[in-house]
Amino acid sequence: MSALDDFVEHAAAASSGPSRYANANRPSALDHVEYQGFDDEPEVADDSALIMETGFIPNSRATALPPLFTQSQVQYTPPSDILDLTAANNILFLATSPLSVVIIDLNHPDELVTIDLPKPQADKQASVAIRALYADPQARHLIITTTTGDAFYLPITPGNASAQQKKPRPLRLRANVTAVAWSPVPRSGDHNDPNAPPPTDVLLGTANGTVLSLPLPPTDDIFKSVNPKATERDLQHVYSLPRNQTVEGIAFGFWHSDKKRNETRAWVVISTKDRVYEVQGPVTTIHGGGKGGGWAEEVFKPARDGPMNFQELSGSPKNSELRTYTPTLPGQDSRLKPPTAIAWLTEPGLYNAAISATPTPEVFHKASLYPYPPAPEPASTGPAFSRSPKPTSPAPVPISFVVTQWHWLFLYNDRIVGVSRETDKVVWEEPIPLDQGEVALGLSSDPISKTYWIYTERKIIEVVVNKEERDVWRAKLERNKFAEALEFASTPAQRDIVLSRQGDALYDEGKFILAARAWAESTRSFEYVTLKFIDADERDALRAYLTGRLDKLDKKVSCNWTDEAHRQDLTQRMMLATWLLEIYLNKCNTLEDLIASESATSDVETLQLEREMVEDDLQSFMKDYKANLDPAVVYELIQGHGRTDLYLFFAELNKDWGKIVEHWIAEEQWDKAIEILSRQDDVDLYYRFSSLLMRNAARATVDAWIRQSSLLPRRLIPALLLQKSEPLESNQAVRYLEHVIHRQGSTDSTIYNLLLTLYACDSNEDDAPLIRFLSTCPDDPLSDKPFYDLDYALRLCKKHGRIQACVLIYSRMGLYENSVDLALEKGDLELAKENADKPEDDLDLRKKLWLKIAKYVVQEKSDIKSAMRFLEATDLVKIEDILPFFPDFVVIDDFKTEICTALEDYSARIEELKKEMTAATRSAESIKRDIEALSSRFVAIETSDKCWRCDGALTARQFYVFPCQHAFHTDCLISMYLPPHSLRRILHLQNELVRSTGDGAGSRALLSSQFGPHANGPKRQDSKGAADWLPVPGRQTLVAAGDRLRDLIVPDALAQAVSGQGKKKKRDLDSTQVEQARKELDELVAATCPLCEGAIASIDKPFVKDEEDAGDWAI
């Protein structure tokens, strides 16, 4: 069937119904599907539920929706009549009468550029005008043709009006250009300048049917050549149409094949008034021109050798056009993708097709012919009953059209019509705002900016697109293209409608699983869907539907929320999950029954594989929705179906390790139970099953305990006591306790006591393990006692006859006598010796203990040789210490040597002591001689020497001179440098000496009266005055206050007493006593030099005292 026959059939079917565009905005135009408008229409959102449930669309919705397209007149008045208009890359090119071109950059609308073509010769001036403008999509090249057949080329500089060249250059093509096709794939730029714009390939169609190829450079370099025929250098004649028909339209593109074929194919479509030609073929390049002619030569060469494929449609429209739609790449680089749609304006209708992204046998693959919409009926003024039906007139042919992404826009003289490319229905129709007698001239589109422009002689009108894709979802839905409809559904209500219809269609086709998934995503009634699947006995589809609905519910629902809606969601999720679990379990049981009944058939493997898949799905379901499954209900359901594997899986999934351990214990699978315990960290489970596992698998249980270091051994004591009767070699309790003590460093006394009990209660009489434990047990650093209870250990060891352990315990308790006695009672001499040496700090006790041992050796052993060997083991006991232990009548032959040796040792020691005494005597005599020699030592002084304290003449009063050459008056030493305790002693000696050597009348005056601090000169005073001044001796003098001691001492009297002058009194003391008192006074007064001694003593004292420093800081 030809395209014309297809058109006739299509037109006949279409004409039998009512008008399809009479009122494009009313709901009848889209009455097959529920309607959903814009997302941002709050006033119509309340009707969504009504639409989804009933499918009824109120008229108010249709009238509330804005049209898809609107007209907006451009506020611009051309300088003269507009002859042609084209748009590219947001730039308008206007051809105005007669030979002017106005360039309007819509990004800079105030910068208009006017280009004037060269004026023709005088004989042609009256009839020459611009016929058409052709601009490339990037707006870098403009070809201008005139009514006389001349062509001009003008390079464009977008965005830079000042640099725009204003003198077009003529193209010497020797042909009348009627159609231009621009390359949809930009070529690469200059290798020397990567930022330079690339060349552009152009195919030119002419009035005589020839096709020319001309590559245009990015600049007008070709016109700078001296050769006047520079343009012909790259111009190539590639094809000529038969019958020399005028080329009305031309387009080309490229198919890039997959990597396997690694081939690029080019296609070219050429249209005339009644024919459309197409040619395609492989090419080695996508660039035109060059020595080989480029891609155009390659693709047209086979066509020149044979007939070209064409499609003919009768008629001769006034304006036959060929248009393509080319989507743009995302971003701001203004690049185009390959064309996706092509349409040819013919008299029978619009011949159109979608261009595949991959090579097809024909460019117009699966083409269709759309008959133009009929003209609107004129309004009738007569009564309705008098009207008679008028014969149907043929639909008028548009004067121009453009292809948008989803629509065709048809331009008529006074109106413009928009038709959906998806449904072939009129979706918009509006009259053009024209003045009286004005008609529309043409319609142009901007392939980059996707803007559309109507022009008349005096006006420019923009067709503004308002969310052109708004109704695409409905169009796709009408054609059952559900996936594409979902892609373009922009609101939840639209998606819901699509999914509901998709579910209905899939259910009718018997694709129940897919229908269930679609319905689960929609708001279709839950009862409706579930009953349909139950009635159809489609349990698998029901399972898929319930799973989908469960996914749609809020997974973040928490039991702690108080919102009633959220609680309801939680209940719904739990009910759905439980129902799904029941369905899964029934499916598994059904498959197992089928496998058992068909065990001899070949379908068993298929059924087993299906069962494995269902079980995997069930396990995945449990993982995903365990938060919505009640464990108690799930355990009951699984056990009711006898699915142990799923029971264990769900328990492990919920980390309900207790259930798993209980199961394996019930199965007496002790190793598996212990393995599960080891895989988890809940120590309470260890305590819970400790006794049971210890009774049946002691070694494995203890191994698990050892691996879990966070256990509290005290809580395992009941299980450990089960091993009390086991021998130590196989006692697992002992192994665990030793690990806890030695490896984990436990300090719990209960654990130590328990291990001690197991050692002591062992049936084996070998004490080695117990002794080793008692010997190596660490001590508590706070109490310096072992961590086990010593009293309990002693009682326990005595009870079980562990004598050696008792000895060791006595020793740890510090009862060394008891330990030695018990060791000797047992007859263990070595043990007794070991304990006798333990009190290292008590020498007497050690000797006492060794004497006990010696007595035991002498009296109990009655072996003199052993006693002698015993003496060699210690240095605390000698032969004389053990002699009393021997009987009164005993032969000393056996230890005569030892006695002699002892006597010889004593004799040697006595000789040593004598020598030491002699040496000490000699040292004492030498010291005595040195002391006597000191009394005769003297120091020479000068008469001019002064006291280092008062700076007075040294010889004026009694004085002392020290070996360091420092000299002081006696009273200066007493008054300043002596401490209080020395002053008290001096006071006592002074009183004694004065009483014994008191001076009578006529004695020399006291020095203090002559050299006191207030004395003006030497004065004499009799002894009576001195005696009256002296303080009364007695108890009160000795206990005088420290600050008055210096005042009570009379230096002159003291000096006189020391010098030994004065008359003898009635009550004289013994001369020896007086001499001793004088020596003591010298030692007290002049023991050390106060300056030298004070300097040494003040080394570690601060220069400033604390109280002085604090006073300096006081405010």
Protein Blocks (a to p, Z undefined) as FASTA:
>chain_A
ZZklmmmmmmmmmmmmccfklpmmbmklmmmbccdddfklmklmmmmmmmmmnopacfkl
mmmpccfbdcdddddddfbdcfbdcdeehiacddddfbbccdddfklmmlccdddddddd
fklmmmgccfbdcddfkopaccdddfkopacdddddehilklpcfbdcdddehpacfbdc
ddfbdcdddfklmmbccddddddddfkopacdddddfblklmmpfblklmmmmgccfbdc
ehiiacfbdcdddddddfklopacdddddddfkbccddddddfbfceejjnopjmlmmmm
mmmmpccdddddedjdfbdcddddddddedjeopacddfbdcdddfkbccdddddfbdcf
bfkgoiacdddddddddddfbdfklpccdddddddddfbdcddfkbccdddfkbccdddf
klopafbdcdddddehiacfbdcddfklopacdddfkbccddddehkllmmmmmmmmnop
aklmmmmpcbfklmmmmmmmmmmmmmmnopaklmmmmmmmmmcdfklmmmmmmmnopakl
mmmmmmmmmmmpcfkbcfkbcbfklmmmmmmmmmmmmmmmmmmmmmmmmmmmmmmmmmmb
mklmmmmmmmmmmmmmmmmmmmmmmmmpcfklmmmmmmmnopaklmmmmmmmnopaklmm
mmmmmnopaklmmmmmmmpcbfklmmmmmmmmmmmmmmlmmmmmmmmmmbcfklmmmmmm
mmmmpcfklmmklmmmmmmmmmnopabfklmmmmmmmmmmpmblbfklmmmmmmmpccdf
klopafbdfklmmmmmmmnopaklmmmmmmmnopamlmmmmmmmnopaklmmmmmmmmmm
lmklmmmmmmmmmmmmmmmnopaklmmmmmmmpckbcfklmmmmpcfbdcfklmmmmmmm
mmmmmmmmmmmmmmmmmmmmmmmmmmmmmmmmmmmgccdddfkbccfklopafklpccdd
dfkopacdfklmmmmmpcfklmmmmmmmmmmmmmmmcccehiacdfklmmgmkbgbdcdd
dfklmmmmpccedjklmmgcfklmmmmpcfklmmmmmnopacddfbdcdfklmmmmmmmm
mmmmmmpafklmmmmmmmmpcfbdfklmmmmmpZZ
